[in-house]
Amino acid sequence: MTTAELLDAALVEEATKKSGLIWVRGASGTERALWHLWHEGAAHVVGDGPGEQPLPELVDGGAATVTVRSKDKGGRLVGWQAKVVELSPGTEAWEAAVGELKGKRLNAPDAETMTERWSRECRVLRLEPVGGETVPAPEGSQAAPPVASPATTRNPVPAGLPRLLARRKKH
């Protein structure tokens, strides 16, 4: 590897380790923000099961584009190409990754049996950097409307709310 490739690899690793969130785009072009863990030279994500984050369309052996954001400012730091490897439950690689991921999973409803649920119902993916080079920043803002979810509402503001809020300010 050249010096530039080594520097790019170090940048990818450090930025991804420090960021709590990465944006991953699969083959279909769908991009999702995912919590992750950097472990043994790759980003690991868990999802596609009940109570877990939905993953974009990622297939074992396929490619993905990963964008790493700044933990402080939220802006794009670096982008990189990844090879997707789906880890099989019970393998040594799966056990090592899940052992680290479970410590980073927040607010799990079943913390004691979480790994068993992941082995039955979820996918654990390893996103390995390929090429040794970073991806140039895309043009434009890349802003997109939020994904539809039953957790969001778009109802009009109740008519009495402005008066209620104004009354609170007077007191």
Secondary structure as a PSIPRED ss2 file (coil, helix, strand):
# PSIPRED VFORMAT (PSIPRED V4.0)

   1 M C   1.000  0.000  0.000
   2 T C   1.000  0.000  0.000
   3 T H   0.000  1.000  0.000
   4 A H   0.000  1.000  0.000
   5 E H   0.000  1.000  0.000
   6 L H   0.000  1.000  0.000
   7 L H   0.000  1.000  0.000
   8 D H   0.000  1.000  0.000
   9 A H   0.000  1.000  0.000
  10 A H   0.000  1.000  0.000
  11 L H   0.000  1.000  0.000
  12 V H   0.000  1.000  0.000
  13 E H   0.000  1.000  0.000
  14 E H   0.000  1.000  0.000
  15 A H   0.000  1.000  0.000
  16 T H   0.000  1.000  0.000
  17 K H   0.000  1.000  0.000
  18 K H   0.000  1.000  0.000
  19 S C   1.000  0.000  0.000
  20 G C   1.000  0.000  0.000
  21 L C   1.000  0.000  0.000
  22 I E   0.000  0.000  1.000
  23 W E   0.000  0.000  1.000
  24 V E   0.000  0.000  1.000
  25 R E   0.000  0.000  1.000
  26 G C   1.000  0.000  0.000
  27 A C   1.000  0.000  0.000
  28 S C   1.000  0.000  0.000
  29 G C   1.000  0.000  0.000
  30 T C   1.000  0.000  0.000
  31 E E   0.000  0.000  1.000
  32 R E   0.000  0.000  1.000
  33 A E   0.000  0.000  1.000
  34 L E   0.000  0.000  1.000
  35 W C   1.000  0.000  0.000
  36 H C   1.000  0.000  0.000
  37 L E   0.000  0.000  1.000
  38 W E   0.000  0.000  1.000
  39 H E   0.000  0.000  1.000
  40 E C   1.000  0.000  0.000
  41 G C   1.000  0.000  0.000
  42 A E   0.000  0.000  1.000
  43 A E   0.000  0.000  1.000
  44 H E   0.000  0.000  1.000
  45 V E   0.000  0.000  1.000
  46 V E   0.000  0.000  1.000
  47 G E   0.000  0.000  1.000
  48 D C   1.000  0.000  0.000
  49 G C   1.000  0.000  0.000
  50 P C   1.000  0.000  0.000
  51 G C   1.000  0.000  0.000
  52 E C   1.000  0.000  0.000
  53 Q C   1.000  0.000  0.000
  54 P C   1.000  0.000  0.000
  55 L C   1.000  0.000  0.000
  56 P C   1.000  0.000  0.000
  57 E C   1.000  0.000  0.000
  58 L C   1.000  0.000  0.000
  59 V C   1.000  0.000  0.000
  60 D C   1.000  0.000  0.000
  61 G C   1.000  0.000  0.000
  62 G C   1.000  0.000  0.000
  63 A E   0.000  0.000  1.000
  64 A E   0.000  0.000  1.000
  65 T E   0.000  0.000  1.000
  66 V E   0.000  0.000  1.000
  67 T E   0.000  0.000  1.000
  68 V E   0.000  0.000  1.000
  69 R E   0.000  0.000  1.000
  70 S C   1.000  0.000  0.000
  71 K C   1.000  0.000  0.000
  72 D C   1.000  0.000  0.000
  73 K C   1.000  0.000  0.000
  74 G C   1.000  0.000  0.000
  75 G C   1.000  0.000  0.000
  76 R E   0.000  0.000  1.000
  77 L E   0.000  0.000  1.000
  78 V E   0.000  0.000  1.000
  79 G E   0.000  0.000  1.000
  80 W E   0.000  0.000  1.000
  81 Q E   0.000  0.000  1.000
  82 A E   0.000  0.000  1.000
  83 K E   0.000  0.000  1.000
  84 V E   0.000  0.000  1.000
  85 V E   0.000  0.000  1.000
  86 E E   0.000  0.000  1.000
  87 L E   0.000  0.000  1.000
  88 S C   1.000  0.000  0.000
  89 P C   1.000  0.000  0.000
  90 G C   1.000  0.000  0.000
  91 T C   1.000  0.000  0.000
  92 E H   0.000  1.000  0.000
  93 A H   0.000  1.000  0.000
  94 W H   0.000  1.000  0.000
  95 E H   0.000  1.000  0.000
  96 A H   0.000  1.000  0.000
  97 A H   0.000  1.000  0.000
  98 V H   0.000  1.000  0.000
  99 G H   0.000  1.000  0.000
 100 E H   0.000  1.000  0.000
 101 L H   0.000  1.000  0.000
 102 K H   0.000  1.000  0.000
 103 G H   0.000  1.000  0.000
 104 K H   0.000  1.000  0.000
 105 R C   1.000  0.000  0.000
 106 L C   1.000  0.000  0.000
 107 N C   1.000  0.000  0.000
 108 A C   1.000  0.000  0.000
 109 P C   1.000  0.000  0.000
 110 D C   1.000  0.000  0.000
 111 A C   1.000  0.000  0.000
 112 E C   1.000  0.000  0.000
 113 T C   1.000  0.000  0.000
 114 M H   0.000  1.000  0.000
 115 T H   0.000  1.000  0.000
 116 E H   0.000  1.000  0.000
 117 R H   0.000  1.000  0.000
 118 W H   0.000  1.000  0.000
 119 S H   0.000  1.000  0.000
 120 R H   0.000  1.000  0.000
 121 E H   0.000  1.000  0.000
 122 C C   1.000  0.000  0.000
 123 R E   0.000  0.000  1.000
 124 V E   0.000  0.000  1.000
 125 L E   0.000  0.000  1.000
 126 R E   0.000  0.000  1.000
 127 L E   0.000  0.000  1.000
 128 E E   0.000  0.000  1.000
 129 P E   0.000  0.000  1.000
 130 V E   0.000  0.000  1.000
 131 G E   0.000  0.000  1.000
 132 G E   0.000  0.000  1.000
 133 E E   0.000  0.000  1.000
 134 T E   0.000  0.000  1.000
 135 V E   0.000  0.000  1.000
 136 P C   1.000  0.000  0.000
 137 A C   1.000  0.000  0.000
 138 P C   1.000  0.000  0.000
 139 E C   1.000  0.000  0.000
 140 G C   1.000  0.000  0.000
 141 S C   1.000  0.000  0.000
 142 Q C   1.000  0.000  0.000
 143 A C   1.000  0.000  0.000
 144 A C   1.000  0.000  0.000
 145 P C   1.000  0.000  0.000
 146 P C   1.000  0.000  0.000
 147 V C   1.000  0.000  0.000
 148 A C   1.000  0.000  0.000
 149 S C   1.000  0.000  0.000
 150 P C   1.000  0.000  0.000
 151 A C   1.000  0.000  0.000
 152 T C   1.000  0.000  0.000
 153 T C   1.000  0.000  0.000
 154 R C   1.000  0.000  0.000
 155 N C   1.000  0.000  0.000
 156 P C   1.000  0.000  0.000
 157 V C   1.000  0.000  0.000
 158 P C   1.000  0.000  0.000
 159 A C   1.000  0.000  0.000
 160 G C   1.000  0.000  0.000
 161 L H   0.000  1.000  0.000
 162 P H   0.000  1.000  0.000
 163 R H   0.000  1.000  0.000
 164 L H   0.000  1.000  0.000
 165 L H   0.000  1.000  0.000
 166 A H   0.000  1.000  0.000
 167 R H   0.000  1.000  0.000
 168 R H   0.000  1.000  0.000
 169 K H   0.000  1.000  0.000
 170 K H   0.000  1.000  0.000
 171 H C   1.000  0.000  0.000
